[in-house]
Amino acid sequence: MIDRTDVEATITRVAVAAFTYYPERATEEPGYTLGEDVAWCIKPLVGLQGPARGVWRLRIAGLITDPAADRRAFIRDISSLARE
């Protein structure tokens, strides 16, 4: 289980990253990579290790780049990892 504050921090970071992302960002901002945003978003989830961490990284990348992604499902699923 992961601390609720870490889950909430991750949700907030994903929202910020998704809001500021646009497809041309890498060419307009030299040095920017989606991987950096994903790493920043998942950083609070230090208790999440192994293959599960990789799955969440891919899911977060999709949420950042796809404006039509189902963010409600993400919030529900990641919240289920939190301990009370």
WORAHU-V382089 format. One record per pair of residues at least 24 apart in sequence whose ideal C-beta (glycine too) atoms are under 10 Angstrom apart, sorted by the first residue. I is the first residue (numbers start at 1). J is the second residue. D is the distance in Angstrom with one decimal. If there is no record, write none. Layout:
i = {I;I}
j = {J;J}
d = {D;D}
This chain:
i = {1;1;1;1;1;1;2;2;2;2;2;2;2;2;2;2;3;3;3;3;3;3;3;4;4;4;4;4;5;5;6;6;6;6;6;6;6;6;6;7;7;7;7;7;7;7;7;7;7;8;8;8;8;8;9;9;9;9;10;10;10;10;10;10;10;10;10;10;10;10;10;10;10;11;11;11;11;11;11;11;12;12;13;13;13;13;13;13;13;13;13;14;14;14;14;14;14;14;14;14;14;14;14;14;14;15;15;15;15;15;16;16;16;17;17;17;17;17;17;18;18;18;18;18;18;18;18;18;19;19;20;21;21;21;21;21;21;22;22;23;34;34;34;34;35;37;37;37;38;38;38;38;45;45;47;47;48;48;52;56}
j = {47;80;81;82;83;84;44;45;46;47;48;78;79;81;82;83;44;45;46;47;81;82;83;79;81;82;83;84;44;82;43;44;45;46;47;48;78;81;82;44;45;48;75;78;79;80;81;82;83;44;75;78;79;82;41;43;44;45;40;41;42;43;44;45;48;56;60;74;75;78;79;81;82;41;44;71;74;75;78;79;41;44;37;38;40;41;42;43;44;60;64;38;40;41;42;59;60;61;63;64;69;71;74;75;78;41;63;64;71;75;40;41;64;41;60;61;63;64;65;60;62;63;64;65;66;67;69;71;64;67;64;61;63;64;65;66;67;65;67;65;60;61;64;65;61;61;64;65;62;63;64;65;78;81;81;83;78;81;81;81}
d = {7.4;9.8;6.7;6.8;3.7;8.8;8.3;5.9;8.3;4.7;6.3;8.7;9.9;4.9;5.6;6.9;8.5;9.5;9.4;7.6;9.8;6.9;6.6;8.2;9.4;4.2;6.8;7.0;8.0;8.6;9.2;4.1;5.9;7.4;7.4;9.0;9.9;9.1;7.7;7.7;7.6;9.9;9.2;5.6;6.0;9.1;6.2;4.3;9.3;8.5;9.8;9.4;8.6;8.1;9.1;8.4;4.1;8.7;9.8;6.1;6.6;8.2;5.1;5.7;9.3;8.6;8.0;9.6;9.9;6.3;9.9;9.3;9.8;9.1;9.6;8.9;7.9;5.9;6.5;7.9;9.1;9.2;8.4;9.7;6.0;4.3;8.2;7.7;7.3;8.7;9.9;9.1;9.6;5.0;8.9;9.3;5.7;10.0;5.5;6.9;10.0;7.9;7.2;9.0;8.6;9.3;8.9;9.7;7.9;9.5;8.9;8.4;9.6;5.6;7.9;9.5;8.2;4.8;9.5;9.1;9.9;5.7;4.9;8.1;8.7;7.6;8.0;7.7;9.3;9.8;9.0;10.0;9.6;5.0;6.3;9.7;8.8;9.5;9.7;7.8;9.7;6.0;6.6;6.8;8.1;8.1;5.8;9.4;9.9;9.5;7.0;9.9;8.4;7.9;8.5;9.6;9.6;7.2;8.9;8.9}
